[in-house]
Each structure stands twice: as structure tokens, then as C-alpha cells.
Amino acid sequence: MAQPEPPVFTGLFSVNGATRLYGTIGDPIRQLRMTGIMPQVFAAVGANAVWLPFEGGAPLLQLMLDGLRGKLRNLAGFTVTIPHKTAILPLLDRVSPRAQAAGSVNMVKRDGAQLVGDIGDGLGFVRGLEAAGHRVHGASVWLVGLGGVGGAIAAALCEAGVGRLLVTELDDARADAAVARLSKFYPNVPVANVDMPPKGIHYAINATPLGLRPNDPLPFDPMMLAPEVLVAEVIMSPAETPLLQRARTHGRRIHHGRHTLDHQVPIYLDWFGIDAKGIDIVRLVRSIP
């Protein structure tokens, strides 16, 4: 039986006194795609809500938290992007073990009198990987880059029960801190920092920003890996980075960064308590250019 087509967004919506405010805080924020995606998602699920860009540095971060504590009563929650994911963590009343292990937060909401945080970047990546047919539990993974996104992916991979996580990070202090956090929260998952592409891995993941710009060097050469290793990206634009192009050209399996965004949006809806009413949100988001 054919699946129904995703709801069509007409571009028409109204804002009134009952409209709930959501959004993303970051600096810069102009690259944000969520402001184009979420109005269509809200229209599809029938939510009286808007998704706004909040651009600013550290002072704005504190203002947003004050607003969420009740001063701005129609602010229902927000997500966090660079450079605030790490800075916001100690400002919250409670954060998930996943966020503590990642060392960062990208989702914030009010729970009674408390502000709570979680991290959905890595969870979206893992769900996207599994939805594409790639088993995570028990897998041996090489992760390159332990910045905000890399740390989140590392924590989500450990939470999903990978058999082994090998990481490569040029900043020794960052690598040591991340390995210590992951080992504390996921003691049953072997985690180690390595310098060279390891052998016997199933997945090689680029979690660095290398590939965003046309002249960036490759984060690693996929031809140094065994032919059966899946090469995965977190970068969403360009859709096919030089890393993925090189891997695909030489017959390697690849996994695009867009899968992460497709699976992050349902995580956001669930976190903020927005009922998707049985709508296939992943399919809807995938249909949005």
C-alpha cells in the first residue's frame, strides 16, 4: 500500500496571543535551516507555534534563560547552536546523562521550576544511521573530531552500545576530557584516542567542519580504510562533501549528513511535548528542500 504524501505547506499561518515561541540561539544564526523547516512541521501537526532565530553572544544566552524561567511566559523552549552548546550546560538546573557525557547541550525547556537540557545532535545521527540499515549496537566505530557535534555523536554511540569507539582529535586536552567523560558514563564501552585510521572498524565518521568550504582538506582519506567500511558525514551542506565524493567514486559506501537533520526534528518535537499526531515527520522533513 502506498504511503500518503506528506502534508503540503501553503505558507499561510497566523500568530495570535496563544502562539508558543520556540527557536534557536546562536552566533551567527543566519545559516540556520530550522526557521524554514519548523513552520512546515508546525503546520502539519497543527501546533500554534513559531520557530524564531535568536542571534547573539553570551549576554543573550542569559536573557533567554531568564525568559524561559517565566519572565517571557510564551517562550516554550529553544535549541542551541554554536558557540553556546558548552557554555549553557552549567547554567541549567538539570541536564541528561547523555548531555553530561557529551559536554554540551542543544535542547532546553522548562520542567516545573527547573530548566533542563539534553543533546539531540548525536541521537539524530545514530537514528539516521540505523534508519539507513546500519546497525550501531556492537559496531566498531572511528569518529574524527570531538567538538560540539563530535562529542554529542560519541555519547549517543556509546549510549547505543557500540562495541568499540575510537576517536581522533587534534586538541589533546579536548580528547582527554571527552574520553574521561565517556568512560565515566559508559564504562562498558571501550573508548580510546588514536592517531591513525584503525583497522577492523565498521564505520568512519567525519565530525569536523572540514568539507564546509570548497578548498578544505579531507578530514581523512577514505582510501586508507578497508573497502567495506562505511564513510559517514555530519556536514549537511554541501550534500556530498569532497570526502563522500572521493569515497563514492572509489566504490565505497557513504552516509550523508542530511540523515541527521531528518531524524533530529522528531527528537525536538518529543522533547518539547508537541504531538505529531501520527504524521511521519522524518518523511515530511526529507521532502523539504
C-alpha positions as CSV (number, residue, x, y, z in Angstrom):
1,M,0.0,0.0,0.0
2,A,1.4,3.4,-1.0
3,Q,2.1,5.8,1.8
4,P,0.2,9.1,1.9
5,E,2.1,12.1,0.6
6,P,3.5,14.5,3.3
7,P,1.2,17.4,4.1
8,V,1.6,20.4,1.8
9,F,2.6,23.6,3.4
10,T,0.8,26.6,2.0
11,G,3.0,29.2,3.6
12,L,-0.1,30.7,5.4
13,F,-0.2,30.8,9.1
14,S,-1.3,33.2,11.8
15,V,0.2,34.4,15.0
16,N,-2.0,35.2,17.9
17,G,-1.9,35.6,21.7
18,A,-1.8,31.9,22.2
19,T,1.1,31.3,19.9
20,R,4.0,29.5,21.6
21,L,7.5,30.7,20.9
22,Y,10.4,28.3,20.0
23,G,13.6,28.9,18.3
24,T,17.4,28.5,18.1
25,I,20.0,30.7,19.8
26,G,23.4,31.1,18.2
27,D,26.1,33.4,16.9
28,P,25.9,33.5,14.0
29,I,22.5,32.2,13.2
30,R,21.9,33.1,9.6
31,Q,22.9,29.7,8.3
32,L,20.1,28.1,10.3
33,R,17.7,25.9,8.3
34,M,15.3,25.2,11.2
35,T,13.5,28.5,10.6
36,G,12.4,27.2,7.2
37,I,11.7,23.7,8.3
38,M,9.8,24.1,11.5
39,P,6.9,26.3,10.2
40,Q,6.1,23.5,7.8
41,V,6.3,20.9,10.6
42,F,4.1,23.0,12.9
43,A,1.5,23.5,10.2
44,A,1.5,19.7,9.5
45,V,0.9,18.8,13.2
46,G,-1.5,21.7,13.9
47,A,0.7,23.4,16.5
48,N,0.1,27.0,17.2
49,A,3.8,27.9,17.4
50,V,6.6,29.7,15.6
51,W,10.3,29.0,15.4
52,L,12.5,32.1,15.6
53,P,16.2,32.8,15.2
54,F,17.8,34.4,18.2
55,E,21.2,35.7,17.3
56,G,23.6,36.9,19.9
57,G,26.5,36.2,22.2
58,A,26.8,35.3,25.9
59,P,24.6,38.1,27.2
60,L,21.7,36.9,25.1
61,L,22.1,33.4,26.4
62,Q,21.4,34.6,29.9
63,L,18.5,36.7,28.8
64,M,16.9,33.6,27.1
65,L,17.3,31.5,30.2
66,D,15.7,34.3,32.3
67,G,12.9,34.5,29.8
68,L,12.3,30.7,29.9
69,R,12.2,30.8,33.7
70,G,8.9,32.6,33.4
71,K,9.6,36.2,32.6
72,L,8.6,35.6,28.9
73,R,5.7,33.3,29.6
74,N,5.0,32.3,25.9
75,L,8.6,31.1,25.4
76,A,8.2,27.4,25.5
77,G,11.8,26.3,24.8
78,F,14.7,26.6,22.4
79,T,17.6,24.8,20.8
80,V,21.2,25.9,21.0
81,T,23.9,26.1,18.3
82,I,27.4,27.4,18.1
83,P,29.0,28.9,20.2
84,H,26.7,28.3,23.2
85,K,26.4,24.5,23.4
86,T,29.1,24.1,26.0
87,A,28.6,27.4,27.8
88,I,25.0,26.8,28.6
89,L,25.5,23.4,30.3
90,P,26.5,24.8,33.8
91,L,23.7,27.4,33.7
92,L,20.9,24.8,33.8
93,D,19.3,23.2,36.8
94,R,19.5,19.7,35.3
95,V,20.9,18.0,32.3
96,S,20.7,14.5,31.0
97,P,23.5,12.0,31.4
98,R,23.9,12.0,27.6
99,A,24.5,15.7,27.7
100,Q,26.9,15.4,30.6
101,A,28.8,12.7,28.7
102,A,28.8,14.9,25.6
103,G,29.8,18.0,27.5
104,S,27.2,20.1,25.7
105,V,23.5,20.9,25.4
106,N,21.4,21.8,22.4
107,M,17.8,21.5,23.7
108,V,16.4,23.5,26.7
109,K,13.0,23.5,28.2
110,R,11.2,24.3,31.5
111,D,10.2,21.5,33.8
112,G,8.3,23.0,36.7
113,A,10.6,25.5,38.3
114,Q,13.7,24.0,36.7
115,L,15.4,24.5,33.4
116,V,16.6,21.2,31.9
117,G,18.8,20.4,29.0
118,D,19.6,17.5,26.7
119,I,21.6,16.9,23.5
120,G,19.9,15.7,20.3
121,D,22.7,16.0,17.7
122,G,24.2,12.7,18.3
123,L,20.9,10.9,18.8
124,G,19.7,12.2,15.5
125,F,22.9,10.9,13.8
126,V,22.5,7.5,15.4
127,R,18.8,7.2,14.4
128,G,19.6,8.3,10.9
129,L,22.4,5.7,10.6
130,E,20.1,2.9,11.9
131,A,17.2,4.0,9.7
132,A,19.5,3.6,6.7
133,G,20.1,0.0,7.7
134,H,23.4,0.3,9.5
135,R,23.4,-1.5,12.9
136,V,25.1,0.5,15.7
137,H,24.9,-1.9,18.6
138,G,28.1,-3.8,18.8
139,A,29.8,-2.0,15.9
140,S,33.4,-0.8,15.9
141,V,33.4,3.0,15.1
142,W,36.1,5.5,14.3
143,L,35.0,9.1,15.0
144,V,37.1,12.0,13.7
145,G,36.5,15.3,15.7
146,L,35.3,15.8,19.2
147,G,33.9,19.3,19.0
148,G,30.3,20.0,19.9
149,V,28.8,17.7,17.3
150,G,31.5,15.1,17.7
151,G,31.1,14.9,21.4
152,A,27.4,14.5,21.0
153,I,27.8,11.7,18.5
154,A,30.3,10.0,20.7
155,A,27.9,10.0,23.7
156,A,25.0,8.8,21.5
157,L,27.1,6.0,20.0
158,C,28.1,4.8,23.5
159,E,24.5,5.0,24.7
160,A,23.5,2.9,21.7
161,G,26.0,0.2,22.8
162,V,28.8,0.3,20.2
163,G,31.3,-2.4,20.7
164,R,34.3,0.0,20.5
165,L,34.7,3.7,19.9
166,L,38.0,5.0,18.6
167,V,38.3,8.8,18.3
168,T,40.8,11.2,16.7
169,E,41.0,14.7,17.9
170,L,44.0,17.1,17.3
171,D,43.3,19.0,20.6
172,D,44.8,16.7,23.2
173,A,43.1,18.4,26.1
174,R,39.7,18.1,24.4
175,A,40.3,14.5,23.5
176,D,41.4,13.6,27.1
177,A,38.4,15.3,28.6
178,A,36.0,13.6,26.2
179,V,37.4,10.2,26.7
180,A,37.3,10.7,30.5
181,R,33.6,11.7,30.4
182,L,32.6,8.9,28.1
183,S,34.4,6.3,30.2
184,K,32.7,7.6,33.3
185,F,29.2,7.5,31.9
186,Y,29.6,4.4,29.7
187,P,32.2,2.2,31.4
188,N,31.2,-0.9,29.4
189,V,32.2,0.8,26.1
190,P,36.0,0.8,25.3
191,V,36.9,4.3,24.2
192,A,40.4,5.3,23.0
193,N,42.1,8.2,21.3
194,V,44.1,7.1,18.2
195,D,46.3,8.9,15.7
196,M,45.9,6.8,12.6
197,P,42.9,5.2,10.9
198,P,42.3,2.0,12.8
199,K,41.8,-1.5,11.4
200,G,38.7,-3.6,12.0
201,I,36.1,-0.8,12.0
202,H,32.6,-0.8,10.5
203,Y,32.1,3.0,10.3
204,A,34.3,6.0,9.8
205,I,32.6,9.3,10.7
206,N,33.7,12.9,10.0
207,A,32.5,15.1,12.8
208,T,34.8,18.0,11.9
209,P,33.9,21.1,9.9
210,L,36.3,20.1,7.1
211,G,34.3,19.9,4.0
212,L,32.1,23.0,4.5
213,R,34.4,25.1,2.3
214,P,35.4,24.0,-1.3
215,N,39.2,24.2,-0.5
216,D,39.1,22.3,2.8
217,P,41.5,19.4,3.1
218,L,39.9,16.0,3.6
219,P,39.5,15.1,7.3
220,F,40.8,11.7,6.4
221,D,41.5,9.7,3.2
222,P,38.8,7.0,2.9
223,M,41.2,5.0,0.7
224,M,43.2,4.3,3.8
225,L,40.3,2.3,5.1
226,A,39.2,-1.3,4.3
227,P,36.7,-1.3,1.3
228,E,33.8,-2.5,3.5
229,V,34.0,0.5,5.9
230,L,31.0,2.9,5.7
231,V,32.1,6.5,5.4
232,A,29.7,8.9,7.1
233,E,29.4,12.7,7.3
234,V,27.8,15.1,9.7
235,I,28.0,18.1,7.3
236,M,24.7,18.8,5.6
237,S,25.7,21.4,3.0
238,P,27.2,20.6,0.6
239,A,25.1,17.5,0.5
240,E,28.1,15.5,-0.8
241,T,31.3,16.7,0.6
242,P,34.7,16.0,-1.0
243,L,35.1,13.2,1.5
244,L,31.9,11.5,0.3
245,Q,32.7,12.2,-3.3
246,R,36.1,10.5,-3.0
247,A,34.6,7.5,-1.2
248,R,31.8,7.1,-3.6
249,T,34.0,7.5,-6.7
250,H,36.1,4.6,-5.4
251,G,33.1,2.3,-4.8
252,R,32.8,2.9,-1.0
253,R,29.5,3.0,0.8
254,I,28.6,6.5,2.1
255,H,26.1,8.1,4.5
256,H,25.1,11.7,4.1
257,G,24.8,14.3,6.8
258,R,21.2,15.2,5.9
259,H,20.0,12.0,7.6
260,T,20.9,13.6,11.0
261,L,18.6,16.6,10.4
262,D,15.8,14.3,9.2
263,H,15.8,12.5,12.5
264,Q,16.5,15.4,14.8
265,V,13.2,17.1,14.2
266,P,11.1,14.3,15.8
267,I,13.5,14.4,18.7
268,Y,12.8,18.1,19.1
269,L,9.0,17.6,18.9
270,D,9.2,14.9,21.6
271,W,11.4,17.0,23.8
272,F,9.1,19.9,23.7
273,G,6.0,17.8,24.1
274,I,4.5,18.6,20.7
275,D,2.2,15.8,19.4
276,A,3.0,14.8,15.9
277,K,-0.5,13.1,15.5
278,G,0.8,10.1,13.7
279,I,2.5,12.1,10.9
280,D,5.7,10.7,9.5
281,I,7.9,13.6,10.5
282,V,11.1,12.2,9.1
283,R,9.4,11.8,5.7
284,L,8.0,15.3,5.9
285,V,11.3,16.9,6.7
286,R,13.0,14.9,4.0
287,S,10.6,16.4,1.5
288,I,11.5,19.9,2.4
289,P,14.2,21.3,0.0
